[in-house]
Amino acid sequence: MMSPLRKVKIDKHKDHKEFSQGSQSVELHLRENFSGKVIHGLKKGRGFGFPTANILLDDSDLVIDKGVYAVDVFLDNVIYQGMLYVGNRPTLAMNTLSIEIHIFDFNETIYDKKLQFIILKKIRNEIKFDTTEQLITQLNIDKYEIKSFFSCL
């Protein structure tokens, strides 16, 4: 079951798209360029088979709706595809906002590097799972859906 949509503060975007989710109108900031520095995280994703680049956004006033997204990632003059997560990691009983990207087919150490990403599509809202096994299953489903999305571009 999807959790109710909650926004995390971002209003500095010019271009946005609205769509309906149930009875709620949701603003998505598609095709927006975000940038930040890769910082150390708790390395939980790595343990699940989904290593992530944890991002400290350059503009701390920016907000992205909590959820999972398909993104293009720009790092060292190369474009990668990836899966962005924005949320509080409720399955892991965390309460701090995390912005992290699992970059597909990528296995390099990039701490302290700057990267940019563009949100292309929202896949789902943040969900609290009962077990980490359910979370990992959903991450695999998300990855499949995002890779399918990229294959159609």
C-alpha positions in Angstrom: 0.0 0.0 0.0 1.4 3.4 -0.9 1.9 5.9 1.8 0.3 9.4 1.5 2.3 11.8 -0.6 4.3 14.2 1.4 6.4 17.1 0.0 9.8 17.9 1.2 10.4 21.7 0.5 11.3 22.8 -3.2 9.7 25.8 -4.8 12.5 27.3 -6.8 11.7 25.5 -10.1 10.2 27.2 -13.1 9.1 24.2 -15.1 6.8 21.7 -13.5 4.2 19.2 -14.4 1.0 18.4 -12.5 -0.8 15.1 -12.4 -3.5 13.6 -10.2 -2.8 10.8 -7.7 -6.1 9.8 -6.3 -7.7 12.9 -5.1 -4.4 14.8 -4.7 -2.8 17.0 -7.2 1.0 16.5 -7.3 3.7 18.8 -8.7 6.7 17.1 -10.2 9.7 19.0 -11.2 10.6 17.0 -14.3 13.6 17.7 -16.4 15.0 19.9 -13.7 18.7 19.9 -13.2 19.9 19.3 -9.6 23.5 19.3 -8.4 25.3 18.3 -5.3 28.3 16.6 -3.6 28.5 12.9 -3.0 28.8 12.3 0.7 29.2 9.2 2.9 26.0 7.5 3.9 25.3 4.5 6.1 26.0 2.1 3.3 22.7 0.2 3.8 22.0 0.2 0.1 25.3 -1.5 -0.6 24.2 -4.3 1.8 21.0 -4.7 -0.2 22.8 -5.0 -3.5 22.0 -1.3 -4.4 25.0 0.9 -3.6 24.0 4.5 -3.7 25.6 7.9 -4.1 24.3 10.0 -1.2 23.8 13.6 -2.3 24.1 16.8 -0.4 22.3 19.2 -2.7 24.0 22.5 -3.5 20.8 24.4 -2.8 19.5 23.3 0.6 16.2 25.1 0.0 15.3 22.7 -2.8 12.7 20.1 -2.2 11.8 17.0 -4.2 8.7 14.9 -3.5 9.5 11.8 -1.5 9.7 8.7 -3.7 11.6 6.9 -6.4 12.5 8.4 -9.7 14.3 7.6 -13.0 17.2 10.0 -13.5 20.0 10.9 -15.8 23.2 11.4 -13.8 26.1 13.6 -15.1 29.4 12.8 -13.5 32.9 13.5 -14.9 31.5 14.4 -18.3 29.7 11.1 -18.6 25.9 10.5 -18.5 24.7 7.5 -16.6 21.2 6.3 -15.9 20.0 5.7 -12.4 17.3 5.4 -9.7 16.9 8.3 -7.3 15.4 7.8 -3.8 14.2 10.8 -1.8 12.8 10.1 1.7 13.2 9.2 5.3 13.9 5.5 4.9 10.9 4.4 7.0 11.5 0.7 6.6 14.9 1.2 8.3 13.3 3.3 11.1 15.3 6.4 10.0 14.0 9.9 10.5 16.4 12.0 8.5 15.9 13.0 4.8 18.1 11.1 2.4 18.7 11.9 -1.3 20.5 9.0 -2.9 21.1 7.6 -6.4 21.7 4.0 -7.4 23.7 4.5 -10.7 23.2 1.6 -13.0 26.2 -0.4 -14.1 28.5 1.7 -12.1 31.1 0.6 -9.5 33.4 3.5 -8.6 34.3 5.4 -5.5 33.0 9.0 -6.0 32.9 10.5 -2.5 33.4 14.3 -2.5 32.7 14.5 -6.2 30.1 16.9 -7.7 27.4 15.4 -9.8 24.2 16.6 -11.5 21.0 14.7 -12.1 17.8 15.3 -14.0 14.5 13.8 -12.9 12.9 12.1 -15.8 10.0 10.2 -14.3 8.5 9.5 -10.9 8.1 5.7 -10.3 6.4 5.6 -7.0 5.9 7.3 -3.6 7.9 6.4 -0.5 6.6 3.2 1.1 7.2 1.7 4.5 7.7 -2.1 4.1 7.3 -4.6 6.9 10.7 -6.3 6.2 13.9 -5.5 4.4 13.3 -8.4 2.1 10.1 -6.7 0.9 12.1 -3.5 0.4 14.8 -5.4 -1.7 12.0 -7.0 -3.8 10.5 -3.6 -4.5 13.9 -2.1 -5.3 14.4 -4.8 -7.9 10.9 -4.0 -9.4 11.7 -0.3 -9.4 15.0 -1.0 -11.2 13.3 -3.1 -13.8 10.6 -0.5 -14.4 13.2 2.3 -14.7 15.5 0.3 -17.1 12.3 -0.5 -19.2 11.6 3.3 -19.2 15.1 4.0 -20.4 14.9 1.3 -23.1 11.9 3.1 -24.6 13.6 6.5 -25.0 
